[in-house]
Amino acid sequence: MWSSSSKKLNERSMKIVKTVYNNMKSHPTYTGFTVTIDEYDIEGSASITLTKNGQNVNKFYFYPKHGNGNIESIAIYGAQLNGHFSSINGSKNVFGLKVSEIEIVTNSASPFVDVYIEDY
């Protein structure tokens, strides 16, 4: 993941994140879940959080690319990490964005799926 608090997602990237958020909120798969968005999260990212019965299920961080503010990577925390990894790795696509690299990171405080996005 790219790390600098001085950068943020550009307008186009924020529109992508908001579209993902709106699609999750309206999709039947997420009936019974609470879906929230934070447009200004850690390291210049935006995030979408899924909760059910007050418990966090998944959190998706959308990190900006240095220099242009496009989405460089998406970090996925929470449940079903192997399922997220398999699905994304198989399609090389996440939320309509092409994936350049994907891995499960286990040497951090919380394991997560790290998805690097091709420039758009």
ChimeraX commands (.cxc) that place a marker at each C-alpha (Angstrom):
marker #1 position 0.00,0.00,0.00 radius 0.5
marker #1 position 1.10,3.52,-0.74 radius 0.5
marker #1 position 1.46,5.63,2.36 radius 0.5
marker #1 position 1.37,9.39,2.54 radius 0.5
marker #1 position -1.23,11.43,4.33 radius 0.5
marker #1 position -0.69,14.42,2.00 radius 0.5
marker #1 position -2.41,12.79,-0.99 radius 0.5
marker #1 position -6.03,11.92,-1.57 radius 0.5
marker #1 position -8.19,10.31,-4.19 radius 0.5
marker #1 position -9.01,12.52,-7.16 radius 0.5
marker #1 position -12.58,13.39,-8.17 radius 0.5
marker #1 position -12.87,10.53,-10.68 radius 0.5
marker #1 position -11.63,8.00,-8.11 radius 0.5
marker #1 position -14.06,9.29,-5.46 radius 0.5
marker #1 position -16.86,8.89,-7.99 radius 0.5
marker #1 position -15.82,5.24,-8.46 radius 0.5
marker #1 position -15.82,4.67,-4.68 radius 0.5
marker #1 position -19.23,6.32,-4.31 radius 0.5
marker #1 position -20.61,4.16,-7.15 radius 0.5
marker #1 position -19.31,1.01,-5.39 radius 0.5
marker #1 position -20.92,2.23,-2.16 radius 0.5
marker #1 position -24.27,2.96,-3.82 radius 0.5
marker #1 position -24.22,-0.39,-5.64 radius 0.5
marker #1 position -23.55,-2.24,-2.38 radius 0.5
marker #1 position -26.34,-0.40,-0.58 radius 0.5
marker #1 position -28.87,-1.31,-3.26 radius 0.5
marker #1 position -27.72,-4.87,-4.10 radius 0.5
marker #1 position -29.83,-7.77,-2.73 radius 0.5
marker #1 position -26.65,-9.55,-1.58 radius 0.5
marker #1 position -26.20,-6.90,1.10 radius 0.5
marker #1 position -29.76,-6.92,2.44 radius 0.5
marker #1 position -29.40,-7.08,6.20 radius 0.5
marker #1 position -25.99,-5.37,6.13 radius 0.5
marker #1 position -25.25,-1.78,7.01 radius 0.5
marker #1 position -23.01,-0.16,4.40 radius 0.5
marker #1 position -21.15,3.04,5.30 radius 0.5
marker #1 position -18.63,5.21,3.51 radius 0.5
marker #1 position -15.83,7.38,4.87 radius 0.5
marker #1 position -14.54,9.72,2.19 radius 0.5
marker #1 position -11.53,10.78,4.28 radius 0.5
marker #1 position -9.97,7.77,5.96 radius 0.5
marker #1 position -6.36,6.83,6.77 radius 0.5
marker #1 position -3.47,7.66,4.43 radius 0.5
marker #1 position -5.63,9.71,2.06 radius 0.5
marker #1 position -7.90,6.75,1.41 radius 0.5
marker #1 position -11.65,6.43,1.27 radius 0.5
marker #1 position -13.29,3.38,2.79 radius 0.5
marker #1 position -16.47,1.35,2.68 radius 0.5
marker #1 position -17.48,-0.68,5.72 radius 0.5
marker #1 position -19.95,-3.57,5.84 radius 0.5
marker #1 position -21.46,-4.44,9.20 radius 0.5
marker #1 position -24.15,-6.89,10.22 radius 0.5
marker #1 position -25.88,-6.87,13.60 radius 0.5
marker #1 position -23.39,-4.22,14.73 radius 0.5
marker #1 position -20.36,-6.39,13.91 radius 0.5
marker #1 position -17.79,-5.46,11.27 radius 0.5
marker #1 position -17.81,-7.90,8.36 radius 0.5
marker #1 position -15.51,-6.24,5.80 radius 0.5
marker #1 position -13.75,-2.96,5.27 radius 0.5
marker #1 position -12.48,-1.87,1.87 radius 0.5
marker #1 position -9.81,0.86,1.81 radius 0.5
marker #1 position -9.26,2.62,-1.52 radius 0.5
marker #1 position -5.73,4.10,-1.53 radius 0.5
marker #1 position -4.60,6.88,-3.89 radius 0.5
marker #1 position -1.70,6.64,-6.28 radius 0.5
marker #1 position 1.11,9.09,-5.70 radius 0.5
marker #1 position 0.98,11.92,-8.22 radius 0.5
marker #1 position -2.43,11.54,-9.82 radius 0.5
marker #1 position -4.90,10.44,-7.12 radius 0.5
marker #1 position -6.17,7.43,-9.07 radius 0.5
marker #1 position -6.92,4.32,-7.03 radius 0.5
marker #1 position -3.60,2.50,-6.69 radius 0.5
marker #1 position -4.73,-0.27,-4.38 radius 0.5
marker #1 position -7.66,-1.64,-2.44 radius 0.5
marker #1 position -7.07,-3.31,0.92 radius 0.5
marker #1 position -9.81,-5.68,2.07 radius 0.5
marker #1 position -10.04,-6.53,5.78 radius 0.5
marker #1 position -12.42,-8.82,7.62 radius 0.5
marker #1 position -14.28,-12.01,6.78 radius 0.5
marker #1 position -13.89,-14.37,3.85 radius 0.5
marker #1 position -10.46,-13.10,2.78 radius 0.5
marker #1 position -9.72,-16.34,0.90 radius 0.5
marker #1 position -13.02,-15.99,-0.96 radius 0.5
marker #1 position -12.28,-12.37,-1.90 radius 0.5
marker #1 position -8.79,-13.36,-3.02 radius 0.5
marker #1 position -10.00,-16.29,-5.14 radius 0.5
marker #1 position -12.78,-14.33,-6.80 radius 0.5
marker #1 position -10.64,-11.29,-7.61 radius 0.5
marker #1 position -7.60,-13.33,-8.62 radius 0.5
marker #1 position -9.73,-15.44,-10.96 radius 0.5
marker #1 position -11.31,-12.48,-12.74 radius 0.5
marker #1 position -8.41,-10.01,-12.42 radius 0.5
marker #1 position -11.14,-7.44,-11.82 radius 0.5
marker #1 position -12.54,-5.71,-8.75 radius 0.5
marker #1 position -15.41,-3.22,-8.82 radius 0.5
marker #1 position -14.92,-2.85,-12.57 radius 0.5
marker #1 position -11.21,-2.02,-12.20 radius 0.5
marker #1 position -8.46,-4.16,-13.74 radius 0.5
marker #1 position -6.16,-5.85,-11.24 radius 0.5
marker #1 position -2.40,-5.84,-11.81 radius 0.5
marker #1 position -1.42,-7.76,-8.65 radius 0.5
marker #1 position -3.12,-9.37,-5.67 radius 0.5
marker #1 position -1.88,-11.01,-2.48 radius 0.5
marker #1 position -3.03,-11.96,1.00 radius 0.5
marker #1 position -0.90,-10.14,3.55 radius 0.5
marker #1 position -0.57,-12.07,6.80 radius 0.5
marker #1 position 2.44,-10.37,8.42 radius 0.5
marker #1 position 0.45,-7.41,9.75 radius 0.5
marker #1 position -1.70,-6.83,12.84 radius 0.5
marker #1 position -4.73,-7.95,10.81 radius 0.5
marker #1 position -4.51,-10.05,7.66 radius 0.5
marker #1 position -5.89,-8.44,4.51 radius 0.5
marker #1 position -6.17,-8.86,0.76 radius 0.5
marker #1 position -4.03,-6.27,-1.03 radius 0.5
marker #1 position -5.25,-5.58,-4.55 radius 0.5
marker #1 position -3.20,-3.38,-6.89 radius 0.5
marker #1 position -5.12,-1.67,-9.66 radius 0.5
marker #1 position -3.93,-1.01,-13.23 radius 0.5
marker #1 position -3.76,2.69,-13.99 radius 0.5
marker #1 position -6.86,4.07,-15.62 radius 0.5
marker link #1:1,2 radius 0.2
marker link #1:2,3 radius 0.2
marker link #1:3,4 radius 0.2
marker link #1:4,5 radius 0.2
marker link #1:5,6 radius 0.2
marker link #1:6,7 radius 0.2
marker link #1:7,8 radius 0.2
marker link #1:8,9 radius 0.2
marker link #1:9,10 radius 0.2
marker link #1:10,11 radius 0.2
marker link #1:11,12 radius 0.2
marker link #1:12,13 radius 0.2
marker link #1:13,14 radius 0.2
marker link #1:14,15 radius 0.2
marker link #1:15,16 radius 0.2
marker link #1:16,17 radius 0.2
marker link #1:17,18 radius 0.2
marker link #1:18,19 radius 0.2
marker link #1:19,20 radius 0.2
marker link #1:20,21 radius 0.2
marker link #1:21,22 radius 0.2
marker link #1:22,23 radius 0.2
marker link #1:23,24 radius 0.2
marker link #1:24,25 radius 0.2
marker link #1:25,26 radius 0.2
marker link #1:26,27 radius 0.2
marker link #1:27,28 radius 0.2
marker link #1:28,29 radius 0.2
marker link #1:29,30 radius 0.2
marker link #1:30,31 radius 0.2
marker link #1:31,32 radius 0.2
marker link #1:32,33 radius 0.2
marker link #1:33,34 radius 0.2
marker link #1:34,35 radius 0.2
marker link #1:35,36 radius 0.2
marker link #1:36,37 radius 0.2
marker link #1:37,38 radius 0.2
marker link #1:38,39 radius 0.2
marker link #1:39,40 radius 0.2
marker link #1:40,41 radius 0.2
marker link #1:41,42 radius 0.2
marker link #1:42,43 radius 0.2
marker link #1:43,44 radius 0.2
marker link #1:44,45 radius 0.2
marker link #1:45,46 radius 0.2
marker link #1:46,47 radius 0.2
marker link #1:47,48 radius 0.2
marker link #1:48,49 radius 0.2
marker link #1:49,50 radius 0.2
marker link #1:50,51 radius 0.2
marker link #1:51,52 radius 0.2
marker link #1:52,53 radius 0.2
marker link #1:53,54 radius 0.2
marker link #1:54,55 radius 0.2
marker link #1:55,56 radius 0.2
marker link #1:56,57 radius 0.2
marker link #1:57,58 radius 0.2
marker link #1:58,59 radius 0.2
marker link #1:59,60 radius 0.2
marker link #1:60,61 radius 0.2
marker link #1:61,62 radius 0.2
marker link #1:62,63 radius 0.2
marker link #1:63,64 radius 0.2
marker link #1:64,65 radius 0.2
marker link #1:65,66 radius 0.2
marker link #1:66,67 radius 0.2
marker link #1:67,68 radius 0.2
marker link #1:68,69 radius 0.2
marker link #1:69,70 radius 0.2
marker link #1:70,71 radius 0.2
marker link #1:71,72 radius 0.2
marker link #1:72,73 radius 0.2
marker link #1:73,74 radius 0.2
marker link #1:74,75 radius 0.2
marker link #1:75,76 radius 0.2
marker link #1:76,77 radius 0.2
marker link #1:77,78 radius 0.2
marker link #1:78,79 radius 0.2
marker link #1:79,80 radius 0.2
marker link #1:80,81 radius 0.2
marker link #1:81,82 radius 0.2
marker link #1:82,83 radius 0.2
marker link #1:83,84 radius 0.2
marker link #1:84,85 radius 0.2
marker link #1:85,86 radius 0.2
marker link #1:86,87 radius 0.2
marker link #1:87,88 radius 0.2
marker link #1:88,89 radius 0.2
marker link #1:89,90 radius 0.2
marker link #1:90,91 radius 0.2
marker link #1:91,92 radius 0.2
marker link #1:92,93 radius 0.2
marker link #1:93,94 radius 0.2
marker link #1:94,95 radius 0.2
marker link #1:95,96 radius 0.2
marker link #1:96,97 radius 0.2
marker link #1:97,98 radius 0.2
marker link #1:98,99 radius 0.2
marker link #1:99,100 radius 0.2
marker link #1:100,101 radius 0.2
marker link #1:101,102 radius 0.2
marker link #1:102,103 radius 0.2
marker link #1:103,104 radius 0.2
marker link #1:104,105 radius 0.2
marker link #1:105,106 radius 0.2
marker link #1:106,107 radius 0.2
marker link #1:107,108 radius 0.2
marker link #1:108,109 radius 0.2
marker link #1:109,110 radius 0.2
marker link #1:110,111 radius 0.2
marker link #1:111,112 radius 0.2
marker link #1:112,113 radius 0.2
marker link #1:113,114 radius 0.2
marker link #1:114,115 radius 0.2
marker link #1:115,116 radius 0.2
marker link #1:116,117 radius 0.2
marker link #1:117,118 radius 0.2
marker link #1:118,119 radius 0.2
marker link #1:119,120 radius 0.2
view
